[in-house]
């Protein structure tokens, strides 16, 4: 029998705030966290903008010595994990450490460390490579460092599915709690690759927006959209078995009731043109949650701002929800944060939880006139205030990876 799973803690490091309260206040206000790239000289690059994390000091958020042995993607994850852990009121001295685990993904890991050590090999020789190069670089070190810092000894894994990583991690953590592998799971995603290699690579793929106006660069579903904006940060949540949460008197933000995961089996970068793969993920999440499409009040879309994603995700929503698609409110958090790749699903899950809590659907900032083929309600121009009972969140990754999660207002 499946066990009920609730959300009891939230943590975030983002381009619009380095804690959940800062992040959510910025989202409510429609603040756009996109600006000129400061990490390197972009003179020779077509792309000039990104959504960077600002004013983040790892040594203020964790052990200073440990922080020195982490790249930013891992630092962001650990900082967000500490926030989520403290928000949940957890105390590992009162818990069985083997019943508490971590599933946190990163789509890429540290490209910056690869760049540095590659330069060192060519300039100083292979014997001069940093002895910590590998543990600094590899993407599982976000989950590993969280487990080390918090003393979590249960299942500890790293799902890597590009832009769907964070959502798949939360979905797999949901399963771990549902089926008794753990009572507590910290889950989500993290990313930091605003560096020459990252920007050049996505630019060569023609995936990034070349617009130089920060307020019109990330404009999902807009007729003038021309790509996504690279972002960075982390979103980590605490998932917990309901009875376990109740027994320790935890506050409960929301209930996670459904998870769908599918593959397009179509193309390495483009979503399937018919939208059926993403639609099936949503359908599976709704089926597991025991609802019909008319119950869904709001969808936090993947909504990247690329031509193909927004068009095919719109088709997918129409397939999955049928006539209910005409009424559901949809938005894209990426309009303010840029696209956090492996971390996107993590911070967007936090947005969904806070949206349920506040009865607030943020606007899709920057989007002015929608593409005629993107003809649903994308919350353009102003936010929507209404009670939310069921919320879907979508993530679609390169390689055809689709994930959808269904959240429900907690009602006991």
C-alpha positions, 0 to 999 in steps of 0.5 A: 500500500502506498504511503501518503507523502507531504512537503515539510521543508523548503530551501532555495538559492536563486537569481531573485533571492538566496532564501525561500522568503526572498525568492518568493517575495521576488516572484510575487513582485514579478522581479526579473533576475536577468542581467549582463553576464559578470563571470567572464568577458562576453565580447566575443559571444552572441549571448550577453545575458544570464540569470546569475546568483548574486551576493551568495556567500557559501561560508555563511551558509555552511562549514567554511572548510567544507565549502572550499571543497565544493564547486558552486553547484554543490554549495548552492545545493547544500545551502538550500538543503540546510534551509529546507532541513531547518524549515522542516524542524528536523533533528537527526539526533531524534531520527534513524539516519538510515531512514533519511536520504537525499536525491538531488540532481545536477544536469551538468556538475561543474563545467568551471572546474573542467575549464580550469583544469584543462587550462592547467594541463595545457599550461603547466602539465598533467601533474599539476591538476588539482587532486580534488578535480574529480570530486569537485566536478562530478554531478553526484557531489551535490547529493553527497555533500548534503548527506555528509553535512546533514548526516543523512545515511539513507538512499542517496542518489543523483538523477541526471536528466538534463532540464528534468533532473530536479523534477525527476529527483523529487519524483523518485524521492516521492516513490522512496517515501511512498514505498517505505524505503525512507521516512524523510527525503531531501530532494531537488536540483542544483546547477551552476554553469554560467561560464564560457563553455556553458554559454558557448555550447548552448549558443551553438545549439541555438537554444539561448536568447540573443536579446540584450534587453533583460526584461524581454529576454526570457519571454515564454509563449511570446510571439517574439521569443527566441530562446531561453536565458541560462540561470543558476541556483538550487531548489531543495525540499523535504518530503516526509511520510504523513504519519511521521510528520504528524507524530513529530508535529511538523508543519505541512505545506502541501501533499504530493499525490502524483508523479508521471515520467515518460520519454519522447523517444524522438530527438536529442534536443527537440520535444516530440512535436505531437506533445504526447510524451509530456501529455502522458506524464501529466496524465499519469500524475493526475491518474495517480492523484485520483483526479480528472483534468478539471480539478487542476487549478494551475500548471507551472509549465516548463515554459523555456521561451524556445519556439519548440518547447512552448509550442509543443508543451501547449499541445501537450497540455491540450492533450492531457487536459482536453477541454479543461485546458481552456480554463486552467491557469498556466505560467512560467517561473523561467520568465523571472529566473531564467532556466536553471537546467537541472535546478529548474524543477526544484525551484519551480516545485517551491513556487508551486508549494508557495502558490498553494499556500498563498492562493497566488499564481505569479504572472509570466513576466516579460511576455506581452503578446502570445504566439497565436499557436500558444493560445492558452491562459499563460497569466500574462500582464498580472498575477491571479489570486485564487484558492488552489487545490491541485497544481501540476508542474512540468519539466522536459529535458534534452533527450526526451525526458518528461516529468510531471508532479501533482501537488494537492492542498493539504487537507488532513 
